[in-house]
Amino acid sequence: MKQRFQAEIKKHEGINGAYIETPFDVEAVFGAKRVKVKAYFDGKEYRGSIVRMG
């Protein structure tokens, strides 16, 4: 299942990290808390996981 959206990359204060906010509930859409993704940030490919933090 594909989900397409645009999001702002935000710096996570206090650590050397960044995050985005998804416009949907990942667990409700995909049925899992952690989902493997292939995403593009400013045209650069990213392969990893999407997971709700906090």
Summary of the structure (lengths in Angstrom):
residues: 54
radius of gyration: 11.6
end to end distance: 25.1
largest distance: 34.0
contacts: 80
relative contact order: 0.22
helix: 9%
strand: 41%
